Amino acid sequence: MTAPSTSILRRLTQAQVDQYRERGFVLVESVLDDEWLDRLRAASNEFVEASRALTESDAALDLEPDHTAAEPRLRRLINPVDRHPVFHELALNGPVADIALDLLGEPARFHHSKLNYKWSGGGEAVEWHQDIQYWPHTDFTPLTIGVYLYDVDDEMGPMGVVPGSHTGELFDLYDDARRWTGSIRNDDLSRVDLDAVEWLTGPAGSVTVHNCGAVHGSTPNQSDRVRPLLLQTYSAVDSFPLLGVGANGRTGGVSGTLIGDGAAPETLTVNGRTMPAAPDWSRGGYTTIFDVQEAARS
Ligand SMILES: O=C(O)CCC(=O)C(=O)O
């Protein structure tokens, strides 16, 4: 993985940055203080309460099959950064943004966020997969930073990552019938060193970071405690999501926003060739080639 041009690290030690590059993941314990955790938990609870009124999933709240008003089982809050200021602050200006900048260089680019709950008593497993196939980019810099809102132990379905898998094989996440399963086929798992998996447990406020190529997953939550894991994804500033593939384009209103200081470079590298690309017109500013060229003449 190429090293970004970081100078002074904001949150991580150089050893943690090196571990991420070499192994494809890093766990950093107790990054968030109680004040952050209180604010994040309060925001999260607002959505759990709101989910009581739902009998089926909607654009914001994805429900487990056995969700009820009395016993809400919210599986995922989709794009939390768009739905509450505290999630926005954490991801774009807070300690999680600092970690992204330490690993990706400054500025970097926010892609999306989600809050996975994993309820007590069997809350859902996440099968072994890599993320990049879900939202391909022009390179492999994207990484995801997870925040545990409560203590997470082995019983609770912590995130498990295969060390070094981020630079290895990119797996087919379709089944034999070419249905997208979003998980690595059992046959292919024989080529993954599952004996080496590291389970990322830690106290509340701990942070997990994994590269988009790292094979990872998690087991069901067998405890009597919920395991909310707030995940935010970033890439290098000159890495771009390939629209028209996977979840790209469904990643929320601030997807593509820069974090940290500095402007986006004009250059873009695809297939080993670098070009100065046009500005971002996805939120407006472009009419036609005629207008643009006429304006340049006048
Ligand atoms: O919630 C987890 O344990 C893992 C989540 C994950 O890998 C994902 O949502 O892509």
Ligand as a Chemical Component Dictionary entry (heavy atoms), coordinates in Angstrom:
data_LIG
# 
_chem_comp.id                   LIG 
_chem_comp.type                 NON-POLYMER 
_chem_comp.pdbx_formal_charge   0 
_chem_comp.three_letter_code    LIG 
# 
loop_
_chem_comp_atom.comp_id 
_chem_comp_atom.atom_id 
_chem_comp_atom.alt_atom_id 
_chem_comp_atom.type_symbol 
_chem_comp_atom.charge 
_chem_comp_atom.model_Cartn_x 
_chem_comp_atom.model_Cartn_y 
_chem_comp_atom.model_Cartn_z 
_chem_comp_atom.pdbx_ordinal 
LIG O1 O1 O 0 -20.901 -5.287 11.898 1  
LIG C1 C1 C 0 -19.924 -6.018 11.702 2  
LIG O2 O2 O 0 -19.500 -6.792 12.538 3  
LIG C2 C2 C 0 -19.159 -6.005 10.413 4  
LIG C3 C3 C 0 -19.784 -5.102 9.435  5  
LIG C4 C4 C 0 -19.287 -5.223 8.063  6  
LIG O3 O3 O 0 -18.312 -5.862 7.777  7  
LIG C5 C5 C 0 -20.009 -4.520 7.018  8  
LIG O4 O4 O 0 -21.103 -3.967 7.313  9  
LIG O5 O5 O 0 -19.490 -4.499 5.880  10 
# 
loop_
_chem_comp_bond.comp_id 
_chem_comp_bond.atom_id_1 
_chem_comp_bond.atom_id_2 
_chem_comp_bond.value_order 
_chem_comp_bond.pdbx_ordinal 
LIG O1 C1 DOUB 1 
LIG C1 O2 SING 2 
LIG C1 C2 SING 3 
LIG C2 C3 SING 4 
LIG C3 C4 SING 5 
LIG C4 O3 DOUB 6 
LIG C4 C5 SING 7 
LIG C5 O4 DOUB 8 
LIG C5 O5 SING 9 
# 
